[in-house]
């Protein structure tokens, strides 16, 4: 089965050695990988560079950067030298603008985090985030991120259709974590969808980690997701 870069596999494993072993096991089936903050001290940047330069894979660096503008700009400028594909920052407009400055002249796409898919309204209340429906907050944050220059957003698949309909979303990317094939354990995710549902609802890419890397046969698990992405259920109604 050939790769479909709508599938991004999250290498949420302990270190670069385990990540490379998983990538080799998945082989030609997967062309796009996410490397997150959890692997940063385990050789994550080295793995990103190796997968990109030596194996021809696309790389999504999920750092969710958040700091003062000058620091974000400097960090992104440093990361952009690795010729990676996607990088996440928090969706605050000042952070997005700084990240775009840091990525100037590179093909690195800056993706803004709206509301983490592991959070629900109770979590937002505990964090003193303003009252209101999560979908409304996601919509506002996505709009402001697009206005600040974001190339796309990270959002729950449950909000993908709404974001796709925003005036500023034309030509922008929607990447959805929190994807769980039918029957999978939810783990720490609360706002989830199946692969086909996420794509049909407007996502450009889906991110799947545990249901693949923790499966008894990761290659077979990846092939099952790819088969679902190739099904009629994964087609956008207006595509």
N, C-alpha and C positions, 0 to 999 in steps of 0.2 A: 504494500500500500504506500502510495506516495505522500509526501508531506503536504500539509495545508497550513500556510502561515497565519491563518486565523486562530489556530491553536498555539498558545504560548504555554509551555510547561515550566512551572515554577520549581527551580532547583532548591527547595527548602530542606536541604540536607546539611550535615554538620560541617563539611569542609569541601575544598576544591577537589580533592581526590575522589570523594564520594560523588560529587557532582559530575566529574568527568566520566566516572564509571557508569553512571546512569545515562549520560548522553551517549556513550558508546553503545550501551544496551539498546537504547531507543533508535540509534542509528539514523537511517534515511527517513524514518517515519516522522521525525520532528525537526523542524527547521528554525524554530524560534524558542528562545529560553529566557526566563526571568531569573535574575540574581538579585536577592534582596539584602537588606541590612543585616539580617541574621548571619550571613556568610561573609560579611565584610572582613572580620578578623580571621576568617578561615581560608583566606586566599581568593576571595570572591572576584576582585579586580583582575587578578592573574588568570583566573578561569574564564572570565568574560573575554579577555584578550585572546586567550588560546582558542576558545570556541569560535570567535569571530575570525581571527587571522588564519588559523590552521585547519579549521573544519568548515568554514564558510557559513556558520550559523548567524542568524540575527539575534541581537541581544537587547533585552529590556532590563535596564538597571533601576531597580525599585528602591530608591534611597529616601523618598519622601522628604526632601530637604526643606528645612524651615529655619530661618535665621534672619539677621539684618541683611539688607540688600547687598552691601559690598561683599559680605561673606558668601552669600549664595552665588553671586556672580563669579567670584573667584573659584569656588568649588566646582561650578558647572564648567568654567573654562578649563579647569584641570581635567575633568572627566571627559570633556569633549574630544580631547586629544586621542582617546582610545578608539575613535571611529565607531561608537556604539549607535544604536538605533533609537531607543526610547529611554527617557529619564523622568522619574516622577519628582514633583515638588508639591508642597501644600498649595491649595488653590487661592490663597490670599493674593490679591492683585499685585502688591508690591513685591512679593516673592516671585510671582510669575514673570513680571517685567525684568527683574534682576537675572533670572535664569535665562531668559531670551537674550539678554545682553551677553551673558557668558557663553551662550551657544552660537553667537553670531558667526557666520561664515562656515558653519558646519551643518551636516545633515541631521544632527541629533534632534529628535522631536521632544519637546517639553510637554509632558502630560500633567495636568493639575488634578490633585485629589480633591474631591468634593466632600463627601462624608464617608469615612471608612465603612466597608461592608460588614465589619464585625460589630458595629454600633447600632443600637436602636434608640428610641426616644428616651428611655430611662437612662441610658448611658450619657446622652446629651444633657439631660437634666443634671446628672451628677457632676458634669463638667462645666455647669453654669452657662451652657450654650442657650441662646435665646429660645423662648417657647415657639412652637409652631410645628406643622407637619414636616417630617423629614424630606418628603418630596419637594416641598416648597423651598426648603433650605438648599437642597441639592440644585434645584433649578436656578436659584439666585447665585449660588457660588459658581456654577458652570457658566452662566451668563457673564459674570464679572471676570472670570478667568479668560474666556474667549476675548472679551474686550481688552484685556491686558496682553493678549498675544499668544495665549496657549495654543499649541497645535492639536490638543485634544484633552480629554478628561478621563479620569478613572471614576467609575460609578458602578453601583449595583445594577444588575441587569433589569431590576424592577423599575429603574428610572430611565433606562435607555431610550424607550419610545418618546418619553417626555423631552429628554435632552435633544434627541434627533430633530424634534419639531421646533426647537428654539431658533429664532432668526439668525443668531450668530453661529449656529452649528454647521452651516453649510461648509463642506470641505474639511471638517474637523474629525478627529478620531475619537471613538468611544471604545474604551478598553474595560472589560468587566471581569473582576475577580469574583470570588464567591460562587464559582460554578461547580455544581455537583451533579454528575450523571445520576440517573434514577437509581435509587437504592443505596447511594453512598452515604457515609456518615457525614453529618454536618460539620463536625469539628468545632472551630471557634467562629464560624460564620453564622450570621443571622438573617441576612437579606440575600437569598440565593436564587438560582435558576438553573435549569438544565442547559447543556450546550446549544441544542437546537433552538430553545426558547429565547436564549440571549441573542443569538444571531438574528432570528426572525424579528425580534423587538428593536433591532437597530445597532447592535454592537458590531464593531469591525474586528475585534479580537477578543477571545476569551482566555482567561488565565486559570489553569488547573494545576494543582500541586499534589496534595496528599492522595487523591483518588488514583493518581498514576504512580507516583514514586513509592507509595506504601502498599501497592497492590502486589499480590503473590507473583504476578507476571506483568511488569510495567509495560512491556511492548504490546501485549494483548490489550491492556487497558487503554493505551494510546490508540490502538487500531479501532477499538470500539467507539472512542470519541470521534475519530476521523470518519468512521462510517456514519455516525449520527450527523456530522457536519455536511456530509454528502447527500443526506436524505432530503426529500421535499419539505420536511418540517423545518429545515434550517434555512429556508429561502425567505427573503423579505417580501412582503406582499406587493410592494411597489417597486421592487428592484427590477 
